[in-house]
């Protein structure tokens, strides 16, 4: 237990940070009511956070790479805790937005250091297992942080939901301060070789897939609470239950997708946007059956969260020679996808109504599928054909 305690607090910090980023998804209706803003404007609390990560992620990580890792983690978690406390009592919507945007600059830095420390704190044989434990914080934050925040807001108050995130970040901050040893950053970091992967056209298609998959996911999911509230006239408490169901199924779906990717990566990646698109069509055409809606949400939750590991594996598989930089690209472009998806989803809502937001998700699902097909046909299959021809000539 003592051996794994540092990893627990590092993962808890990731959970707190993810919850700060995405927890507002489940409480957007309450934010709209409190500050008297539209769904599209409230959605900017998600999209602006993600846009900052997308634009500044790799460069902020590089800028802080020479600082002591433990000190950086503590400082970032303290910043997130303070930001959440101020958000809990923000007098206006724009004050709330500012104090969500400031910590967003340091979000990817924490992630980068967290996975480096997971390896540094483990023996060589346990590195993969340690990374998996830290990644659990990502999965739990993605799928359970949102319903937890929604539940707390509906049971107590909107301010309490922000204070919950502050408490989580504070506990992780203290835990890391006590349990994690001081491990200095590297004296010199060169990105020359890693930057060369940007010259690979196939990588950019994989990046496009990541961006479109995340856009397909969040153009609809960012307005989950608003959709169920308006379309099906659900109460806040029932929406919280639906979010919990969605989240629990998401954990299972993410785990199962990881197993599928280990055996049949291309087939799994190809099927993902198709499965997500089918969920959106079912969600659109369902009318009044609560039981059928619950079934759709169960399947949607499992498929939705699978997009995280599907897009991450697909992108990094194209650059095994530079896995760290490839992962930083995943963080940036996945958040760019969240930004684009949330913004376009808000546009669909403002122009066409909440019911039509599913078409935004379907549009991005189709775009991601087309990019996967193009990349597979023009790069993967051509490479295999060339290798086979070379073998034939040698024989």
RAPERA-V998240 format. One record per backbone hydrogen bond with DSSP energy under -1.0 kcal/mol. NH is the residue of the N-H (numbers start at 1). CO is the residue of the C=O. E is the energy in kcal/mol with one decimal. If there is no record, write none. Layout:
NH & CO & E
NH & CO & E
//
This chain:
5 & 1 & -1.0
8 & 4 & -1.9
9 & 5 & -2.0
10 & 6 & -2.1
11 & 7 & -2.7
12 & 8 & -2.4
13 & 9 & -2.0
14 & 10 & -1.7
15 & 11 & -2.4
16 & 12 & -2.4
17 & 13 & -2.3
18 & 14 & -2.9
19 & 15 & -2.5
20 & 16 & -1.7
21 & 17 & -2.1
22 & 18 & -2.9
23 & 19 & -2.2
25 & 22 & -2.1
26 & 23 & -1.0
31 & 27 & -2.2
32 & 28 & -2.9
33 & 29 & -2.0
34 & 30 & -2.6
35 & 31 & -2.5
37 & 32 & -1.2
42 & 38 & -2.5
43 & 39 & -2.2
44 & 41 & -1.1
45 & 42 & -1.9
46 & 43 & -1.3
47 & 43 & -2.2
48 & 44 & -2.6
50 & 46 & -2.1
51 & 47 & -2.4
52 & 48 & -1.9
53 & 49 & -1.6
54 & 50 & -2.4
55 & 51 & -2.3
56 & 52 & -2.5
57 & 53 & -2.0
60 & 56 & -2.7
61 & 57 & -1.9
62 & 58 & -1.9
63 & 59 & -2.4
64 & 60 & -1.7
65 & 62 & -1.1
67 & 64 & -1.2
69 & 183 & -1.3
72 & 68 & -2.1
73 & 69 & -2.4
74 & 70 & -2.4
75 & 71 & -2.5
76 & 72 & -2.5
77 & 73 & -2.4
78 & 74 & -2.3
79 & 75 & -2.1
80 & 76 & -2.3
81 & 77 & -2.3
82 & 78 & -2.5
83 & 79 & -2.5
84 & 80 & -2.1
85 & 81 & -1.9
86 & 82 & -2.4
87 & 83 & -2.4
88 & 84 & -1.8
90 & 87 & -1.1
96 & 92 & -1.9
97 & 93 & -2.2
98 & 94 & -2.1
99 & 95 & -2.2
101 & 97 & -1.9
102 & 98 & -1.9
105 & 102 & -1.1
106 & 103 & -1.5
110 & 106 & -1.8
111 & 107 & -1.5
112 & 108 & -2.4
113 & 109 & -2.3
114 & 110 & -2.7
115 & 111 & -1.8
116 & 112 & -1.4
117 & 113 & -2.9
118 & 114 & -1.8
119 & 115 & -1.3
120 & 116 & -2.3
121 & 117 & -2.5
122 & 119 & -1.2
126 & 123 & -1.7
127 & 124 & -1.0
130 & 126 & -2.6
131 & 127 & -2.5
132 & 128 & -2.0
133 & 129 & -1.8
134 & 130 & -2.0
135 & 131 & -2.6
136 & 132 & -1.0
137 & 134 & -1.4
139 & 135 & -2.0
140 & 136 & -2.9
141 & 137 & -2.0
142 & 138 & -2.6
143 & 139 & -2.3
144 & 140 & -2.5
145 & 140 & -1.3
148 & 144 & -2.1
149 & 145 & -2.4
150 & 146 & -2.4
151 & 147 & -2.6
152 & 148 & -2.5
153 & 149 & -2.4
154 & 150 & -2.2
155 & 151 & -2.4
156 & 152 & -2.6
161 & 157 & -1.3
162 & 158 & -1.2
163 & 159 & -2.1
164 & 160 & -2.0
165 & 161 & -1.3
166 & 162 & -1.9
167 & 163 & -2.5
168 & 164 & -2.2
169 & 165 & -2.4
170 & 166 & -2.3
171 & 167 & -2.7
172 & 168 & -2.2
173 & 169 & -2.2
174 & 170 & -2.3
175 & 171 & -2.7
176 & 172 & -2.6
177 & 173 & -2.0
178 & 174 & -1.9
179 & 175 & -3.0
180 & 176 & -1.8
195 & 191 & -3.0
197 & 194 & -1.4
198 & 195 & -1.6
199 & 196 & -1.9
200 & 197 & -1.7
204 & 200 & -1.2
205 & 201 & -1.4
206 & 202 & -1.9
207 & 203 & -2.5
208 & 204 & -2.1
209 & 205 & -2.1
210 & 206 & -2.3
211 & 207 & -2.6
212 & 208 & -2.7
213 & 209 & -2.8
214 & 210 & -2.3
215 & 211 & -1.9
216 & 212 & -2.7
217 & 213 & -2.2
218 & 214 & -2.5
219 & 215 & -2.0
221 & 217 & -2.0
222 & 218 & -1.5
223 & 220 & -1.6
224 & 221 & -1.9
227 & 223 & -2.9
228 & 224 & -2.4
229 & 225 & -2.1
230 & 226 & -2.4
231 & 227 & -2.8
232 & 228 & -1.3
234 & 228 & -1.4
239 & 235 & -2.3
240 & 236 & -1.9
241 & 237 & -1.7
242 & 238 & -2.2
243 & 239 & -2.3
244 & 240 & -2.0
245 & 241 & -2.5
246 & 242 & -2.6
247 & 243 & -2.5
248 & 244 & -2.8
249 & 245 & -2.2
250 & 246 & -1.5
251 & 247 & -1.8
252 & 248 & -1.6
253 & 249 & -2.6
254 & 250 & -2.5
255 & 251 & -1.9
256 & 252 & -2.4
257 & 253 & -2.5
258 & 254 & -1.7
259 & 255 & -1.4
260 & 256 & -2.2
261 & 257 & -2.6
262 & 258 & -1.2
264 & 260 & -3.2
268 & 264 & -2.1
269 & 265 & -2.7
270 & 266 & -2.5
271 & 267 & -2.1
272 & 268 & -1.4
275 & 271 & -2.7
276 & 272 & -2.5
277 & 273 & -2.2
278 & 274 & -2.1
279 & 275 & -1.8
280 & 276 & -1.8
281 & 277 & -2.0
282 & 278 & -2.4
283 & 279 & -2.4
284 & 280 & -1.9
285 & 281 & -2.1
286 & 282 & -1.5
293 & 289 & -2.0
294 & 290 & -2.3
295 & 291 & -1.8
296 & 292 & -2.2
297 & 293 & -2.5
298 & 294 & -2.1
299 & 295 & -2.0
300 & 296 & -3.4
301 & 297 & -2.7
302 & 298 & -1.7
303 & 299 & -2.4
304 & 300 & -3.5
305 & 301 & -1.8
307 & 304 & -1.6
308 & 305 & -1.6
310 & 306 & -2.4
311 & 307 & -2.1
312 & 308 & -1.9
313 & 309 & -2.5
314 & 310 & -2.1
315 & 311 & -2.2
316 & 312 & -2.3
317 & 313 & -1.7
318 & 315 & -1.3
319 & 316 & -1.4
322 & 319 & -1.5
326 & 322 & -2.3
327 & 323 & -2.2
328 & 324 & -1.7
329 & 325 & -2.0
330 & 326 & -1.9
331 & 327 & -2.3
332 & 328 & -2.2
333 & 329 & -2.9
334 & 330 & -2.3
335 & 331 & -1.6
336 & 332 & -1.8
337 & 333 & -2.0
338 & 334 & -1.8
339 & 335 & -2.3
340 & 336 & -2.8
341 & 337 & -2.9
342 & 338 & -2.6
343 & 339 & -2.3
344 & 340 & -2.9
345 & 341 & -2.5
346 & 342 & -2.3
347 & 343 & -1.9
348 & 344 & -2.5
349 & 345 & -2.1
350 & 346 & -2.5
351 & 347 & -2.1
352 & 348 & -3.2
353 & 349 & -1.2
357 & 354 & -1.4
359 & 356 & -1.5
361 & 357 & -1.3
362 & 358 & -2.2
363 & 359 & -2.1
364 & 360 & -1.8
365 & 361 & -2.0
366 & 362 & -2.1
367 & 363 & -2.0
368 & 364 & -2.3
369 & 365 & -2.0
370 & 366 & -2.4
371 & 367 & -2.0
372 & 368 & -2.1
373 & 369 & -2.2
374 & 370 & -2.6
375 & 371 & -2.5
376 & 372 & -2.3
377 & 373 & -2.6
378 & 374 & -2.7
379 & 375 & -1.5
380 & 375 & -1.5
381 & 376 & -2.7
383 & 379 & -2.5
384 & 380 & -2.1
385 & 381 & -2.2
386 & 382 & -2.3
387 & 383 & -2.6
388 & 384 & -2.2
389 & 385 & -2.1
390 & 386 & -2.2
391 & 387 & -2.0
392 & 388 & -2.1
393 & 389 & -2.2
394 & 390 & -2.1
395 & 391 & -1.9
//
